[in-house]
Amino acid sequence: MFPVSDRWLESLSLARYEPVVQWSPDRGNTWLDLTVHDGSISAASTSQVRWSARGIIVSGAEIGRRALSPYGSRVRVFMRMHYDRGNYEQVPLGVYRVEEVSQQGLRPGRAALDGLSLEAQVQDERFTSPRSLAIGPGQYWVERLIKEVLPEVSLSWRLDDILIPELVEERDRWGLIDGRSRDPSIAKSLGGRVFCDSRGSFVAAPVPTLEDTPAWALAAGPGGALVEPQQTLSRDGVYNQIVAQGATENGKPPVGPAIASDDDPISPTYYKGPFGAVPLFYTSKMLTTFQQCQKAALSLLAPRLGLKQTVSVSALVNYAIEPDDIITVTMPDETVENHIVDSVSFPLTGGAMNLQTRSTSSPAGGRITVEASEDDYGDGEGSYE
């Protein structure tokens, strides 16, 4: 959760909010105010571009190739909570590359904007020729690969580090940094993720688990924030084992594998229970020691454990909530569960906050153990199977 004061959390039920939208023609050196009329913001840890702005209707700027446009303009969004006259607190809601500007069907002087957070720019700027990376710290290479595209942004490093091996990448810059689920990236080899935060800075952070400290509590029923908890339970994307190993190099056998399993007998995804053993295989040339295989297996299993659940929140909209937050939810039957926020959607001009979360009926959320493999789990071809 974005750091806010106790007064912010205590004032949610009586909050008077004001959205603030600004745009920049020069990569964030200058910011100009816009008047905002509507729109929504969403953020998802399950997406390669964490923050997105949709249908942000604004006025107060000229629209065109040399003004507010998709050809280099940026937009940033804040939400202010006013306590009294001239006294407010605000939280950031993302910095965006403008993807589209449209005036069709709107009042004169207004425009609708769509934007994506700055991971999109790093993903677009692929290598035009094969790129060689020398042996070096993961943090050094992640920061360098990002700053070659966005020299003005900062990187907050919250992971341990390793020396990555010498590599050659044909095209995919973002696949080296973080990447899709099939990419053997630096972030995955360190048990983490790289993403843009709500301030437009890049962050390298560990994958959260249900055992982490909750950031906020929700309660259902009269006076609570939970209007209608809705459950949709699915096996899709749920695995209870990860088998991680290095790649074969110069005829040498690969390191590993290490196997991370949900070893909690009261977890609904216990690998020896009715759910069954459902392994996912991950192979990466970044994994050069068994300890790295262990860390990768743990980090890849953590976001795949848990039952998917949708929680709709209306009475108390908390704009400080972010993906990967752990929240405590008291359900109408008075059961208390920890949930990981996978995604959150905010209206800018009133309405419900929607959270997509994961939880389990186990208080520990599934106990993860890691071991070396003595079985044949497959030939390791490809990054995922």
N, C-alpha and C positions, 0 to 999 in steps of 0.2 A: 504494500500500500504506500502511495506517495505520502511522505511525512507531513502530517497535519497536527494542529494543536488539539488539546482536549476540548477546547471550546467548539471547534469544528464538529467533532463527533457528538457533542452534547446538543448541538443546534440543528441536527439533521431534520427533526420533525417540524421545525418552524423555519426552515431555511428559505431565504430569498436569494435566488440565484440570478447571475447575469453572465451570459456568454460573451467572450471577447475573442474576436478574430482579427488577425493582422496578416498582411502580405508583404513579401519582400521581392524586389526585382533583381537583387544582387547577392544571392546566396546567403542571405541573413545579415548582411552588414547594415542594412536599413530596413526598418519595419514601419509600415503605414497602416493606420486603422481602417477597418471596414465596419459597416453596420450589418449585423447578422439577423436574419429573419426566420430561419428554420434550418434543419439539418440534423445529422446524427454522427456520432463517433463510435467506432468499434475497435476493439483490440483483442488479439487472439495469440496465445502462445503456440497454437497448433499451426499457425500460418508462417510462411517464410517472410512475409511483410507484416509486422506485428500490428501496426496502426493503420486504420483507413478512415477517411472522411467521405461521407456520401451525401449528396444533395444539399450541400451547404449553400443556402441562398443568402447572398450578400448584396449590398449596394455601397457606393462610395469610391469606386475605382473605374478607370477607363479600361475597357476590354479590347484587346488587340495584340498583334504579334509583338509590338514594342511596349506593351503594358501588361496587365494581368492576363496570363496565357499559360498554356502547357509547355512553353519553350524556355523554361528556366525559372519560372516564378515558384516561390514557396509560400506556404500558408502555415501559420501556427495558431493554436486554439487554446484558450484558457477558460476556466469556469470560476467565477468569483462568488463567494458567499458573503453577503452583506449582513453585518451584525447591527449596525446603526449608521446614521448619517456620516459618511466619510471614513467608516471603519469596516474593512473587509479583509478576507483571506482568500487566496486563489490557488488553484492547482492547475498544472499544465495538462493538456489533453492531446499532445502530439505536435510534431513538426512534419509538414507534408510537402512532397513534390507535387505540384499541380498536374493532374493527369488529363483533365478535361474541363472546359469552361463552356457553358451554354446559356443563351438568353431566350431560347425558344419557349414561347408560352408564358413568359413571365412579364411582370409589369416593367415599363420603361425604366432603365437605370439599374435593374437588378440582374443578377447572373447566378447560375447554379454551378458550384465547384465540386469536383471529385479529386481526392488526393490520396497518396500512399506515403508511408513513412520511408525514411531514406535508405533502408535496405534495398528498395527497388532500384536505386541508382547504382549501387554496388553490383547488383545482379545483372543489370543491363551492360555494364562496362566489362565485357569479357575480353580475354586475351586475344590479340590478333595473330600471335605466333606463340609456339610453345614456351612456357615460362618455367625456368629452373629456380628452385629454392635450395639454397645451401643449408647445411645442418645449422640449426639455431633455435633459440627459445620460441615456443609457440606464441607467446605474447608479442614478441618482436614482429613476427610475420603477420599475425592478425592485424596489428596496428598499421604496419606498413601497407598491407594490401588494401585496407580501408582508406588510409590517408592518401594513397595514390589517386583515389577517386574523389574523396571529400577531405581535402587538407584542413578544412576549418573545424571539423568535428573532433570531439574528445572520445577517449575509450576508458571506461572504468573496468579494471581487471579484478575479478573476485574469485579466480580459480588458482589452484596450484599450477605449476608449469613443468614442462619437459623440453628436452631437446628433440625436435622433430627430425626425422631422417632426411637425407637429400631426396628431393622430389622433382618431377617434371609434370606439369599440368598443361594439357593441350589448350583448353578454352575457358573453363569454368572458374572464375575468380571466387564467387560466393560459395561454390562447392568446396573449395579449400578452407574457407573461413568457418562456415557453419553448414549450409546446404540442406538439401532435402534428405529424407530418411535413408536414401540409398547412397548418399555421398560420404566417403571416408574422410571427414573433415578434421581440422585441428580441434575444434570445439568438442566433437564427440570423443576424440582420443583423450581429452582432459575431463570427460564426464560433465560437460556443460553445454551452454547455448550462447550464441552471440546474437544480439538483437538491439533495436533502437528503443530507448525508453521514452517516457512522455515528454521529456525536455529536448528530444532530438539528439541525444548523445548515445553512443554505442556502449553496450554493457556485455561483458563476458561473465556469466554467472552459473553456479551449479543448478542442476535440475531439482526442483522442489519435491518433497515427499509429504505424505499425510502426517508424518511425525514432526514436521516443523511447527514452530510456534504460530498459532493463529493470529491474524492481524485484525480481525473484526468479528463481531458476533451478531447473528440474525435470529429473531424469534418470530414464530408464527402466532396467529391468534389475535385477539383484541389488543390494540396498541402496539403490535409487533410490525416488523418490516415486511414479513413474508406474506404476500397476498394469496398466492395460489401455488404451492409447490407441485410441480408436475414431473413425474418420473417417466423416463423412456430408457428402458434397460436393453442393452444390446451386447452381443459378443463381438461385434465389428471393432477391430483395432485393439482388442484386449488379448494380451499374451501374458503367460505366467512364467516364462523362462526366456532368457536371452543367452545365446551361445556366441561369445565374442572371441575372435582370434586374429592374429596378424596374417599378412599375405606372404605367399611364397616369394622369396627373393634370391636370385642367382642359384637356384636349385636347392637352397636350404629349406628345411621344413619350417612351417609357420609357427610362431609363438602361440601358446595356448592349446585348446580353447579354455576360457573361464566361463562358468555357467552361473548366472544369477537366477534364482527361483523364488517364487512366492511360497515360503515354507511355513506359513501360519495355518494351522489346522482349522481355525474358525473363520478364515477368510473365504469368501465365496469363490475366489480364484486360486485356492490351494492346489498346487500342482499334482498332489496325490488324491484330490477329492473328486467329486462328481463332474466338475468342470473339465477335468482331464489335463494332461500335460500338453501345452500348446507353445512350442518353442519358436523363437525367431532367431535367425542366424545373421551375424554381422561380421564382415571381414574388412580389415583396413590395413593398408601399408603403413599407417601412422602408428600402429600398435607393435612395439618392438620389445616389450617386456610383459611378463605375466601380470604384474601389478597394473599395467595400463589396460590389459584385457579385463581385469577385474573391475576397474573403475568405469570402463566403457559399458560393461554389462550392467552394472548397477544403474548408471545414469539412463541407459536405454530402457530398462525395465520400469523404473519409477513412474514415468508418465503413461505407461501402458497398463498399469494396474488400476483397478477401481471400476465402479459401475457408473456409466454415464448418466447424468441427471440434469434436468433443466429446472432452474429456480427462477421464478418471476418475482421481481421486487418492485413495489409501487410506492408505498407510503413513505419510505425513507430511501431516497436516491443518494448514494455516496459516490461522488465523482473522484474520490481519492483511490477507489479500488482499482487494481491492475491485474492483468493475467499473472498466474503463478502464485497469487496470494492464497494463503490458507485461511478459510473462514469457518467459524463454528456456527452450525445451524441447529436451532431447537425446533423440531417439527411439531405439528399440531398434537401428536400423541405424546409429546414431551420427551421423546427420544432426542439425544444430542449426538450430532455427527460432525466430524471434520470434513470439509470439502476443499479440493483444489480448484481454483478458478481457472478454467481453460480459456474462456472468452467472456468479454463484457461488452455491452452495447448501451450507449448513453444517448438520450435525446438532448438537444441543445436548448429547446424552448418548451419543455414540459412533457411529462409522460412517464412511462415505466422504465426502470433500469432492468435489463435482462442479463442474467448470468448463466453460462454453461459451465457446469461443474462436474467433478468426479468424486465419488466417495465409495466406501465399502461399509458393510455391517460390522466389520472387525474394528475394535477400537484402535488397533495399531495400523489399520489400513493394509494389512498384508505384511508379513515379516519376510524380508529379503535376505537370503543367504547366498554366498558365492563359493564355488568350489571349482577345482580342476576337473576336467572330463576324463573318464576312463572308457566312455562309450563312443561309438561311431555315430556322430550326429549329422553326417553328410560330408560332401567333398569340399565345402567352403567356396564353391564357385559363385561369383557375384557378390555384391555387397549385402543384399538381403535375400532371403528365401521365404 
